[in-house]
Amino acid sequence: MSLIVDVVMDSVRIVNTQLSINNISSKSNRELVKIIDLLGRESKLIMNIPLLYLYDNGDVEKIIKQ
């Protein structure tokens, strides 16, 4: 008998194992790669719902636009 369990992510952490001073950029010059919802699906901007913003430098932010 198989047991299926639903899993909901509330945060995502991306770890770069080759971190150096050359690939650390400031928040002012990073570029948004994609926006995903808490289930990991790519999303467009939706108001009042927490979304994860993924940037080209590896930063991840959980933002709620109101």
N, C-alpha and C positions, 0 to 999 in steps of 0.2 A: 504494500500500500504506500503510495507516494503522498507526501504532505507538501502542499504549495503554500508559501508564505509571501504576502505582499511586503515589499520593502520600500520605504520612502526616504530619500536623501534630504537632509536639511542643510548640508554643507558639502563642499567639494574642495579638496586640497591637491594642488598640482605640485609635485616635487621635482626640481631640476637637479640631477646628480652632477652636472657639469657647471656649477655656478662659479662665475668669475666676475671680476669688477667690470669687464668689458660688456657683459650682457645684462647688467643691472641698469635699468633706465628709470628716470624719474616719472612721476605720474603725469607730468605735463606733455611728454612726447610719446606716450604709449598709444597704441591703436586698438580699438575694439575689434575683436575677431568674431565673436558671436554672443548671442544672448540665449540662455536655456532656462527652462522652468525647473522646478524642484524635482521633477521626474526624469530630468536629463534630456528632454525633447527640445529641439531648437524652437525658439519663440520670437515673436515680435514684441515690442513694448506694450505692456498691458498695465493699466493704472491700478494701484492699490493691491497688487499681488507681488510677493517677493520673487525676484528673478535673479539669476546668477549671470554676471557680466564677465566674460572671459577675454583677456587682453593678450596681445602678441608677446608681451614680456613674461607671461606666466601668471600675472596677477589675476585673482578671482575676487569679485566683490558681490555681496548679496545686497541688492538695492530694492527698495520699495518706492516707486515714483507715485506721488500723490497729486 
